[in-house]
Amino acid sequence: MNEAYVLLNVDYKKQNNIIEMAKKFPTVKYVKTTYGIYDILIILESNNMQEIKQTIDVDLHSIDGISAITSLISVN
């Protein structure tokens, strides 16, 4: 199973909408609100790394209100 951790900086006024939209993507397993440098942590899982890449590169970038995305892809 491939995993990726995605850290988001978002517009606070759009945070709830971003969380709800992110939860709809099939590779998203957890969405957590965080305090500190980042606003949201998303954990992705899939047997197919291309699906994770699609979620990060296309799906998340299509959500309005995200100002920065940091991706950490786990390797075994």
PyMOL Python script that loads the backbone (N, CA, C, O; Angstrom):
from pymol import cmd

cmd.read_pdbstr("""\
ATOM      1  N   MET A   1       0.851  -1.185   0.000  1.00  0.00           N
ATOM      2  CA  MET A   1       0.000   0.000   0.000  1.00  0.00           C
ATOM      3  C   MET A   1       0.892   1.242   0.000  1.00  0.00           C
ATOM      4  O   MET A   1       1.776   1.380   0.845  1.00  0.00           O
ATOM      5  N   ASN A   2       0.656   2.125  -0.934  1.00  0.00           N
ATOM      6  CA  ASN A   2       1.383   3.392  -1.019  1.00  0.00           C
ATOM      7  C   ASN A   2       0.662   4.434  -0.170  1.00  0.00           C
ATOM      8  O   ASN A   2      -0.566   4.455  -0.093  1.00  0.00           O
ATOM      9  N   GLU A   3       1.449   5.294   0.462  1.00  0.00           N
ATOM     10  CA  GLU A   3       0.895   6.365   1.290  1.00  0.00           C
ATOM     11  C   GLU A   3       1.532   7.690   0.919  1.00  0.00           C
ATOM     12  O   GLU A   3       2.684   7.755   0.491  1.00  0.00           O
ATOM     13  N   ALA A   4       0.752   8.742   1.095  1.00  0.00           N
ATOM     14  CA  ALA A   4       1.273  10.094   0.931  1.00  0.00           C
ATOM     15  C   ALA A   4       0.629  10.970   1.991  1.00  0.00           C
ATOM     16  O   ALA A   4      -0.530  10.783   2.361  1.00  0.00           O
ATOM     17  N   TYR A   5       1.400  11.922   2.467  1.00  0.00           N
ATOM     18  CA  TYR A   5       0.919  12.895   3.445  1.00  0.00           C
ATOM     19  C   TYR A   5       0.971  14.249   2.763  1.00  0.00           C
ATOM     20  O   TYR A   5       2.016  14.665   2.262  1.00  0.00           O
ATOM     21  N   VAL A   6      -0.160  14.931   2.748  1.00  0.00           N
ATOM     22  CA  VAL A   6      -0.248  16.216   2.060  1.00  0.00           C
ATOM     23  C   VAL A   6      -0.604  17.282   3.084  1.00  0.00           C
ATOM     24  O   VAL A   6      -1.589  17.161   3.812  1.00  0.00           O
ATOM     25  N   LEU A   7       0.211  18.323   3.128  1.00  0.00           N
ATOM     26  CA  LEU A   7       0.014  19.436   4.053  1.00  0.00           C
ATOM     27  C   LEU A   7      -0.450  20.645   3.257  1.00  0.00           C
ATOM     28  O   LEU A   7       0.158  21.011   2.250  1.00  0.00           O
ATOM     29  N   LEU A   8      -1.537  21.263   3.720  1.00  0.00           N
ATOM     30  CA  LEU A   8      -2.120  22.379   2.991  1.00  0.00           C
ATOM     31  C   LEU A   8      -2.100  23.667   3.801  1.00  0.00           C
ATOM     32  O   LEU A   8      -2.303  23.662   5.015  1.00  0.00           O
ATOM     33  N   ASN A   9      -1.853  24.757   3.109  1.00  0.00           N
ATOM     34  CA  ASN A   9      -2.122  26.103   3.626  1.00  0.00           C
ATOM     35  C   ASN A   9      -3.359  26.566   2.873  1.00  0.00           C
ATOM     36  O   ASN A   9      -3.412  26.498   1.645  1.00  0.00           O
ATOM     37  N   VAL A  10      -4.353  27.038   3.620  1.00  0.00           N
ATOM     38  CA  VAL A  10      -5.627  27.376   2.995  1.00  0.00           C
ATOM     39  C   VAL A  10      -6.161  28.714   3.490  1.00  0.00           C
ATOM     40  O   VAL A  10      -5.734  29.237   4.520  1.00  0.00           O
ATOM     41  N   ASP A  11      -7.109  29.251   2.725  1.00  0.00           N
ATOM     42  CA  ASP A  11      -7.873  30.423   3.126  1.00  0.00           C
ATOM     43  C   ASP A  11      -8.827  29.968   4.224  1.00  0.00           C
ATOM     44  O   ASP A  11      -9.665  29.097   3.995  1.00  0.00           O
ATOM     45  N   TYR A  12      -8.705  30.549   5.408  1.00  0.00           N
ATOM     46  CA  TYR A  12      -9.485  30.115   6.564  1.00  0.00           C
ATOM     47  C   TYR A  12     -10.987  30.108   6.278  1.00  0.00           C
ATOM     48  O   TYR A  12     -11.703  29.229   6.758  1.00  0.00           O
ATOM     49  N   LYS A  13     -11.461  31.066   5.513  1.00  0.00           N
ATOM     50  CA  LYS A  13     -12.891  31.167   5.214  1.00  0.00           C
ATOM     51  C   LYS A  13     -13.379  30.004   4.349  1.00  0.00           C
ATOM     52  O   LYS A  13     -14.575  29.713   4.332  1.00  0.00           O
ATOM     53  N   LYS A  14     -12.483  29.344   3.640  1.00  0.00           N
ATOM     54  CA  LYS A  14     -12.851  28.240   2.753  1.00  0.00           C
ATOM     55  C   LYS A  14     -12.436  26.883   3.307  1.00  0.00           C
ATOM     56  O   LYS A  14     -12.596  25.865   2.633  1.00  0.00           O
ATOM     57  N   GLN A  15     -11.909  26.858   4.516  1.00  0.00           N
ATOM     58  CA  GLN A  15     -11.348  25.631   5.081  1.00  0.00           C
ATOM     59  C   GLN A  15     -12.368  24.496   5.156  1.00  0.00           C
ATOM     60  O   GLN A  15     -12.054  23.375   4.756  1.00  0.00           O
ATOM     61  N   ASN A  16     -13.565  24.750   5.652  1.00  0.00           N
ATOM     62  CA  ASN A  16     -14.564  23.681   5.771  1.00  0.00           C
ATOM     63  C   ASN A  16     -14.930  23.101   4.414  1.00  0.00           C
ATOM     64  O   ASN A  16     -15.086  21.887   4.286  1.00  0.00           O
ATOM     65  N   ASN A  17     -15.069  23.942   3.405  1.00  0.00           N
ATOM     66  CA  ASN A  17     -15.376  23.478   2.058  1.00  0.00           C
ATOM     67  C   ASN A  17     -14.229  22.629   1.504  1.00  0.00           C
ATOM     68  O   ASN A  17     -14.469  21.600   0.873  1.00  0.00           O
ATOM     69  N   ILE A  18     -13.007  23.050   1.734  1.00  0.00           N
ATOM     70  CA  ILE A  18     -11.835  22.298   1.261  1.00  0.00           C
ATOM     71  C   ILE A  18     -11.811  20.910   1.900  1.00  0.00           C
ATOM     72  O   ILE A  18     -11.548  19.915   1.225  1.00  0.00           O
ATOM     73  N   ILE A  19     -12.085  20.848   3.192  1.00  0.00           N
ATOM     74  CA  ILE A  19     -12.101  19.562   3.901  1.00  0.00           C
ATOM     75  C   ILE A  19     -13.167  18.647   3.314  1.00  0.00           C
ATOM     76  O   ILE A  19     -12.893  17.477   3.044  1.00  0.00           O
ATOM     77  N   GLU A  20     -14.369  19.156   3.114  1.00  0.00           N
ATOM     78  CA  GLU A  20     -15.459  18.337   2.579  1.00  0.00           C
ATOM     79  C   GLU A  20     -15.163  17.863   1.160  1.00  0.00           C
ATOM     80  O   GLU A  20     -15.463  16.719   0.820  1.00  0.00           O
ATOM     81  N   MET A  21     -14.587  18.710   0.338  1.00  0.00           N
ATOM     82  CA  MET A  21     -14.252  18.306  -1.032  1.00  0.00           C
ATOM     83  C   MET A  21     -13.146  17.261  -1.042  1.00  0.00           C
ATOM     84  O   MET A  21     -13.212  16.301  -1.810  1.00  0.00           O
ATOM     85  N   ALA A  22     -12.133  17.433  -0.201  1.00  0.00           N
ATOM     86  CA  ALA A  22     -11.010  16.489  -0.163  1.00  0.00           C
ATOM     87  C   ALA A  22     -11.469  15.103   0.258  1.00  0.00           C
ATOM     88  O   ALA A  22     -10.957  14.104  -0.247  1.00  0.00           O
ATOM     89  N   LYS A  23     -12.418  15.027   1.168  1.00  0.00           N
ATOM     90  CA  LYS A  23     -12.921  13.732   1.656  1.00  0.00           C
ATOM     91  C   LYS A  23     -13.576  12.906   0.550  1.00  0.00           C
ATOM     92  O   LYS A  23     -13.710  11.690   0.687  1.00  0.00           O
ATOM     93  N   LYS A  24     -13.982  13.544  -0.533  1.00  0.00           N
ATOM     94  CA  LYS A  24     -14.679  12.853  -1.620  1.00  0.00           C
ATOM     95  C   LYS A  24     -13.745  12.093  -2.558  1.00  0.00           C
ATOM     96  O   LYS A  24     -14.206  11.226  -3.302  1.00  0.00           O
ATOM     97  N   PHE A  25     -12.451  12.392  -2.543  1.00  0.00           N
ATOM     98  CA  PHE A  25     -11.520  11.715  -3.441  1.00  0.00           C
ATOM     99  C   PHE A  25     -11.250  10.300  -2.941  1.00  0.00           C
ATOM    100  O   PHE A  25     -11.031  10.107  -1.745  1.00  0.00           O
ATOM    101  N   PRO A  26     -11.260   9.302  -3.832  1.00  0.00           N
ATOM    102  CA  PRO A  26     -11.163   7.903  -3.394  1.00  0.00           C
ATOM    103  C   PRO A  26      -9.868   7.533  -2.674  1.00  0.00           C
ATOM    104  O   PRO A  26      -9.876   6.618  -1.850  1.00  0.00           O
ATOM    105  N   THR A  27      -8.769   8.207  -2.954  1.00  0.00           N
ATOM    106  CA  THR A  27      -7.505   7.856  -2.293  1.00  0.00           C
ATOM    107  C   THR A  27      -7.357   8.497  -0.913  1.00  0.00           C
ATOM    108  O   THR A  27      -6.444   8.141  -0.167  1.00  0.00           O
ATOM    109  N   VAL A  28      -8.234   9.431  -0.563  1.00  0.00           N
ATOM    110  CA  VAL A  28      -8.134  10.133   0.721  1.00  0.00           C
ATOM    111  C   VAL A  28      -8.686   9.242   1.829  1.00  0.00           C
ATOM    112  O   VAL A  28      -9.843   8.821   1.787  1.00  0.00           O
ATOM    113  N   LYS A  29      -7.839   8.960   2.823  1.00  0.00           N
ATOM    114  CA  LYS A  29      -8.246   8.135   3.955  1.00  0.00           C
ATOM    115  C   LYS A  29      -8.563   8.977   5.190  1.00  0.00           C
ATOM    116  O   LYS A  29      -9.492   8.658   5.933  1.00  0.00           O
ATOM    117  N   TYR A  30      -7.808  10.037   5.412  1.00  0.00           N
ATOM    118  CA  TYR A  30      -8.029  10.900   6.573  1.00  0.00           C
ATOM    119  C   TYR A  30      -7.796  12.352   6.186  1.00  0.00           C
ATOM    120  O   TYR A  30      -6.911  12.668   5.391  1.00  0.00           O
ATOM    121  N   VAL A  31      -8.602  13.220   6.761  1.00  0.00           N
ATOM    122  CA  VAL A  31      -8.404  14.666   6.627  1.00  0.00           C
ATOM    123  C   VAL A  31      -8.455  15.232   8.036  1.00  0.00           C
ATOM    124  O   VAL A  31      -9.440  15.046   8.750  1.00  0.00           O
ATOM    125  N   LYS A  32      -7.394  15.923   8.437  1.00  0.00           N
ATOM    126  CA  LYS A  32      -7.293  16.456   9.790  1.00  0.00           C
ATOM    127  C   LYS A  32      -6.992  17.953   9.748  1.00  0.00           C
ATOM    128  O   LYS A  32      -6.179  18.410   8.944  1.00  0.00           O
ATOM    129  N   THR A  33      -7.644  18.698  10.608  1.00  0.00           N
ATOM    130  CA  THR A  33      -7.306  20.110  10.798  1.00  0.00           C
ATOM    131  C   THR A  33      -6.100  20.161  11.724  1.00  0.00           C
ATOM    132  O   THR A  33      -6.044  19.426  12.709  1.00  0.00           O
ATOM    133  N   THR A  34      -5.140  21.018  11.420  1.00  0.00           N
ATOM    134  CA  THR A  34      -3.940  21.132  12.244  1.00  0.00           C
ATOM    135  C   THR A  34      -3.715  22.589  12.641  1.00  0.00           C
ATOM    136  O   THR A  34      -4.246  23.508  12.018  1.00  0.00           O
ATOM    137  N   TYR A  35      -2.936  22.774  13.666  1.00  0.00           N
ATOM    138  CA  TYR A  35      -2.536  24.105  14.113  1.00  0.00           C
ATOM    139  C   TYR A  35      -1.036  24.219  13.966  1.00  0.00           C
ATOM    140  O   TYR A  35      -0.306  23.272  14.260  1.00  0.00           O
ATOM    141  N   GLY A  36      -0.573  25.358  13.518  1.00  0.00           N
ATOM    142  CA  GLY A  36       0.856  25.557  13.294  1.00  0.00           C
ATOM    143  C   GLY A  36       1.090  26.099  11.900  1.00  0.00           C
ATOM    144  O   GLY A  36       0.312  26.909  11.397  1.00  0.00           O
ATOM    145  N   ILE A  37       2.159  25.650  11.284  1.00  0.00           N
ATOM    146  CA  ILE A  37       2.537  26.145   9.963  1.00  0.00           C
ATOM    147  C   ILE A  37       1.509  25.758   8.905  1.00  0.00           C
ATOM    148  O   ILE A  37       1.246  26.530   7.983  1.00  0.00           O
ATOM    149  N   TYR A  38       0.925  24.562   9.034  1.00  0.00           N
ATOM    150  CA  TYR A  38      -0.040  24.072   8.057  1.00  0.00           C
ATOM    151  C   TYR A  38      -1.436  24.063   8.660  1.00  0.00           C
ATOM    152  O   TYR A  38      -1.600  23.995   9.879  1.00  0.00           O
ATOM    153  N   ASP A  39      -2.442  24.133   7.789  1.00  0.00           N
ATOM    154  CA  ASP A  39      -3.834  24.194   8.234  1.00  0.00           C
ATOM    155  C   ASP A  39      -4.554  22.849   8.171  1.00  0.00           C
ATOM    156  O   ASP A  39      -5.422  22.567   8.996  1.00  0.00           O
ATOM    157  N   ILE A  40      -4.192  22.025   7.194  1.00  0.00           N
ATOM    158  CA  ILE A  40      -4.864  20.739   6.981  1.00  0.00           C
ATOM    159  C   ILE A  40      -3.826  19.676   6.638  1.00  0.00           C
ATOM    160  O   ILE A  40      -2.879  19.932   5.895  1.00  0.00           O
ATOM    161  N   LEU A  41      -4.020  18.472   7.194  1.00  0.00           N
ATOM    162  CA  LEU A  41      -3.223  17.293   6.846  1.00  0.00           C
ATOM    163  C   LEU A  41      -4.156  16.300   6.171  1.00  0.00           C
ATOM    164  O   LEU A  41      -5.224  15.983   6.695  1.00  0.00           O
ATOM    165  N   ILE A  42      -3.747  15.813   5.009  1.00  0.00           N
ATOM    166  CA  ILE A  42      -4.509  14.797   4.296  1.00  0.00           C
ATOM    167  C   ILE A  42      -3.613  13.570   4.139  1.00  0.00           C
ATOM    168  O   ILE A  42      -2.464  13.681   3.712  1.00  0.00           O
ATOM    169  N   ILE A  43      -4.148  12.401   4.487  1.00  0.00           N
ATOM    170  CA  ILE A  43      -3.416  11.153   4.307  1.00  0.00           C
ATOM    171  C   ILE A  43      -4.076  10.385   3.166  1.00  0.00           C
ATOM    172  O   ILE A  43      -5.275  10.108   3.193  1.00  0.00           O
ATOM    173  N   LEU A  44      -3.269  10.050   2.168  1.00  0.00           N
ATOM    174  CA  LEU A  44      -3.733   9.329   0.988  1.00  0.00           C
ATOM    175  C   LEU A  44      -3.196   7.907   1.022  1.00  0.00           C
ATOM    176  O   LEU A  44      -2.071   7.673   1.463  1.00  0.00           O
ATOM    177  N   GLU A  45      -4.004   6.955   0.554  1.00  0.00           N
ATOM    178  CA  GLU A  45      -3.570   5.561   0.442  1.00  0.00           C
ATOM    179  C   GLU A  45      -4.112   4.959  -0.844  1.00  0.00           C
ATOM    180  O   GLU A  45      -5.255   5.202  -1.231  1.00  0.00           O
ATOM    181  N   SER A  46      -3.270   4.169  -1.496  1.00  0.00           N
ATOM    182  CA  SER A  46      -3.705   3.450  -2.690  1.00  0.00           C
ATOM    183  C   SER A  46      -2.643   2.418  -3.059  1.00  0.00           C
ATOM    184  O   SER A  46      -1.457   2.603  -2.784  1.00  0.00           O
ATOM    185  N   ASN A  47      -3.082   1.342  -3.681  1.00  0.00           N
ATOM    186  CA  ASN A  47      -2.134   0.375  -4.234  1.00  0.00           C
ATOM    187  C   ASN A  47      -1.498   0.902  -5.508  1.00  0.00           C
ATOM    188  O   ASN A  47      -0.465   0.400  -5.949  1.00  0.00           O
ATOM    189  N   ASN A  48      -2.117   1.910  -6.092  1.00  0.00           N
ATOM    190  CA  ASN A  48      -1.668   2.480  -7.360  1.00  0.00           C
ATOM    191  C   ASN A  48      -1.102   3.888  -7.118  1.00  0.00           C
ATOM    192  O   ASN A  48      -1.846   4.809  -6.783  1.00  0.00           O
ATOM    193  N   MET A  49       0.200   4.046  -7.289  1.00  0.00           N
ATOM    194  CA  MET A  49       0.835   5.340  -7.057  1.00  0.00           C
ATOM    195  C   MET A  49       0.318   6.408  -8.023  1.00  0.00           C
ATOM    196  O   MET A  49       0.310   7.590  -7.682  1.00  0.00           O
ATOM    197  N   GLN A  50      -0.107   6.015  -9.206  1.00  0.00           N
ATOM    198  CA  GLN A  50      -0.658   6.979 -10.163  1.00  0.00           C
ATOM    199  C   GLN A  50      -1.943   7.610  -9.631  1.00  0.00           C
ATOM    200  O   GLN A  50      -2.209   8.782  -9.898  1.00  0.00           O
ATOM    201  N   GLU A  51      -2.738   6.853  -8.888  1.00  0.00           N
ATOM    202  CA  GLU A  51      -3.954   7.405  -8.290  1.00  0.00           C
ATOM    203  C   GLU A  51      -3.611   8.467  -7.246  1.00  0.00           C
ATOM    204  O   GLU A  51      -4.277   9.499  -7.167  1.00  0.00           O
ATOM    205  N   ILE A  52      -2.589   8.219  -6.458  1.00  0.00           N
ATOM    206  CA  ILE A  52      -2.138   9.202  -5.473  1.00  0.00           C
ATOM    207  C   ILE A  52      -1.637  10.446  -6.192  1.00  0.00           C
ATOM    208  O   ILE A  52      -1.967  11.568  -5.808  1.00  0.00           O
ATOM    209  N   LYS A  53      -0.840  10.244  -7.233  1.00  0.00           N
ATOM    210  CA  LYS A  53      -0.318  11.368  -8.009  1.00  0.00           C
ATOM    211  C   LYS A  53      -1.455  12.189  -8.611  1.00  0.00           C
ATOM    212  O   LYS A  53      -1.401  13.419  -8.597  1.00  0.00           O
ATOM    213  N   GLN A  54      -2.473  11.531  -9.132  1.00  0.00           N
ATOM    214  CA  GLN A  54      -3.640  12.207  -9.707  1.00  0.00           C
ATOM    215  C   GLN A  54      -4.344  13.057  -8.637  1.00  0.00           C
ATOM    216  O   GLN A  54      -4.729  14.196  -8.901  1.00  0.00           O
ATOM    217  N   THR A  55      -4.505  12.510  -7.458  1.00  0.00           N
ATOM    218  CA  THR A  55      -5.172  13.249  -6.378  1.00  0.00           C
ATOM    219  C   THR A  55      -4.387  14.496  -6.012  1.00  0.00           C
ATOM    220  O   THR A  55      -4.970  15.563  -5.821  1.00  0.00           O
ATOM    221  N   ILE A  56      -3.073  14.370  -5.913  1.00  0.00           N
ATOM    222  CA  ILE A  56      -2.239  15.515  -5.537  1.00  0.00           C
ATOM    223  C   ILE A  56      -2.146  16.524  -6.674  1.00  0.00           C
ATOM    224  O   ILE A  56      -2.407  17.711  -6.479  1.00  0.00           O
ATOM    225  N   ASP A  57      -1.773  16.051  -7.859  1.00  0.00           N
ATOM    226  CA  ASP A  57      -1.460  16.957  -8.973  1.00  0.00           C
ATOM    227  C   ASP A  57      -2.678  17.580  -9.656  1.00  0.00           C
ATOM    228  O   ASP A  57      -2.595  18.685 -10.191  1.00  0.00           O
ATOM    229  N   VAL A  58      -3.793  16.879  -9.637  1.00  0.00           N
ATOM    230  CA  VAL A  58      -4.965  17.376 -10.358  1.00  0.00           C
ATOM    231  C   VAL A  58      -6.111  17.711  -9.407  1.00  0.00           C
ATOM    232  O   VAL A  58      -6.590  18.845  -9.372  1.00  0.00           O
ATOM    233  N   ASP A  59      -6.543  16.721  -8.645  1.00  0.00           N
ATOM    234  CA  ASP A  59      -7.744  16.892  -7.825  1.00  0.00           C
ATOM    235  C   ASP A  59      -7.590  17.981  -6.768  1.00  0.00           C
ATOM    236  O   ASP A  59      -8.425  18.882  -6.687  1.00  0.00           O
ATOM    237  N   LEU A  60      -6.546  17.912  -5.966  1.00  0.00           N
ATOM    238  CA  LEU A  60      -6.370  18.917  -4.908  1.00  0.00           C
ATOM    239  C   LEU A  60      -6.105  20.302  -5.489  1.00  0.00           C
ATOM    240  O   LEU A  60      -6.562  21.304  -4.939  1.00  0.00           O
ATOM    241  N   HIS A  61      -5.373  20.361  -6.593  1.00  0.00           N
ATOM    242  CA  HIS A  61      -5.095  21.659  -7.206  1.00  0.00           C
ATOM    243  C   HIS A  61      -6.346  22.309  -7.795  1.00  0.00           C
ATOM    244  O   HIS A  61      -6.348  23.508  -8.071  1.00  0.00           O
ATOM    245  N   SER A  62      -7.399  21.532  -7.986  1.00  0.00           N
ATOM    246  CA  SER A  62      -8.638  22.086  -8.537  1.00  0.00           C
ATOM    247  C   SER A  62      -9.529  22.724  -7.469  1.00  0.00           C
ATOM    248  O   SER A  62     -10.524  23.369  -7.800  1.00  0.00           O
ATOM    249  N   ILE A  63      -9.181  22.549  -6.192  1.00  0.00           N
ATOM    250  CA  ILE A  63     -10.005  23.092  -5.102  1.00  0.00           C
ATOM    251  C   ILE A  63      -9.630  24.542  -4.847  1.00  0.00           C
ATOM    252  O   ILE A  63      -8.460  24.863  -4.641  1.00  0.00           O
ATOM    253  N   ASP A  64     -10.620  25.408  -4.862  1.00  0.00           N
ATOM    254  CA  ASP A  64     -10.409  26.837  -4.619  1.00  0.00           C
ATOM    255  C   ASP A  64     -10.124  27.078  -3.135  1.00  0.00           C
ATOM    256  O   ASP A  64     -10.781  26.504  -2.267  1.00  0.00           O
ATOM    257  N   GLY A  65      -9.144  27.925  -2.860  1.00  0.00           N
ATOM    258  CA  GLY A  65      -8.839  28.314  -1.487  1.00  0.00           C
ATOM    259  C   GLY A  65      -7.561  27.721  -0.934  1.00  0.00           C
ATOM    260  O   GLY A  65      -7.138  28.079   0.165  1.00  0.00           O
ATOM    261  N   ILE A  66      -6.935  26.818  -1.680  1.00  0.00           N
ATOM    262  CA  ILE A  66      -5.660  26.246  -1.249  1.00  0.00           C
ATOM    263  C   ILE A  66      -4.549  27.144  -1.773  1.00  0.00           C
ATOM    264  O   ILE A  66      -4.446  27.379  -2.977  1.00  0.00           O
ATOM    265  N   SER A  67      -3.714  27.646  -0.859  1.00  0.00           N
ATOM    266  CA  SER A  67      -2.641  28.548  -1.281  1.00  0.00           C
ATOM    267  C   SER A  67      -1.298  27.843  -1.446  1.00  0.00           C
ATOM    268  O   SER A  67      -0.440  28.317  -2.190  1.00  0.00           O
ATOM    269  N   ALA A  68      -1.106  26.714  -0.761  1.00  0.00           N
ATOM    270  CA  ALA A  68       0.158  25.964  -0.887  1.00  0.00           C
ATOM    271  C   ALA A  68      -0.078  24.500  -0.544  1.00  0.00           C
ATOM    272  O   ALA A  68      -0.854  24.169   0.352  1.00  0.00           O
ATOM    273  N   ILE A  69       0.612  23.632  -1.279  1.00  0.00           N
ATOM    274  CA  ILE A  69       0.535  22.177  -1.049  1.00  0.00           C
ATOM    275  C   ILE A  69       1.949  21.650  -0.871  1.00  0.00           C
ATOM    276  O   ILE A  69       2.827  21.911  -1.693  1.00  0.00           O
ATOM    277  N   THR A  70       2.166  20.904   0.209  1.00  0.00           N
ATOM    278  CA  THR A  70       3.434  20.204   0.440  1.00  0.00           C
ATOM    279  C   THR A  70       3.124  18.722   0.497  1.00  0.00           C
ATOM    280  O   THR A  70       2.283  18.296   1.289  1.00  0.00           O
ATOM    281  N   SER A  71       3.797  17.924  -0.339  1.00  0.00           N
ATOM    282  CA  SER A  71       3.529  16.486  -0.421  1.00  0.00           C
ATOM    283  C   SER A  71       4.714  15.702   0.130  1.00  0.00           C
ATOM    284  O   SER A  71       5.871  16.010  -0.156  1.00  0.00           O
ATOM    285  N   LEU A  72       4.405  14.699   0.911  1.00  0.00           N
ATOM    286  CA  LEU A  72       5.402  13.774   1.442  1.00  0.00           C
ATOM    287  C   LEU A  72       4.941  12.369   1.055  1.00  0.00           C
ATOM    288  O   LEU A  72       3.942  11.875   1.576  1.00  0.00           O
ATOM    289  N   ILE A  73       5.671  11.731   0.142  1.00  0.00           N
ATOM    290  CA  ILE A  73       5.279  10.407  -0.324  1.00  0.00           C
ATOM    291  C   ILE A  73       6.140   9.367   0.379  1.00  0.00           C
ATOM    292  O   ILE A  73       7.369   9.421   0.331  1.00  0.00           O
ATOM    293  N   SER A  74       5.480   8.426   1.028  1.00  0.00           N
ATOM    294  CA  SER A  74       6.159   7.385   1.786  1.00  0.00           C
ATOM    295  C   SER A  74       6.643   6.299   0.840  1.00  0.00           C
ATOM    296  O   SER A  74       5.919   5.881  -0.064  1.00  0.00           O
ATOM    297  N   VAL A  75       7.878   5.842   1.056  1.00  0.00           N
ATOM    298  CA  VAL A  75       8.415   4.723   0.275  1.00  0.00           C
ATOM    299  C   VAL A  75       8.795   3.607   1.220  1.00  0.00           C
ATOM    300  O   VAL A  75       9.284   3.842   2.325  1.00  0.00           O
ATOM    301  N   ASN A  76       8.564   2.393   0.769  1.00  0.00           N
ATOM    302  CA  ASN A  76       8.869   1.221   1.610  1.00  0.00           C
ATOM    303  C   ASN A  76      10.175   0.586   1.186  1.00  0.00           C
ATOM    304  O   ASN A  76      10.598  -0.409   1.775  1.00  0.00           O
TER     305      ASN A  76
END
""", "prot")
cmd.dss("prot")
cmd.show_as("cartoon", "prot")
cmd.util.cbc("prot")
cmd.orient("prot")
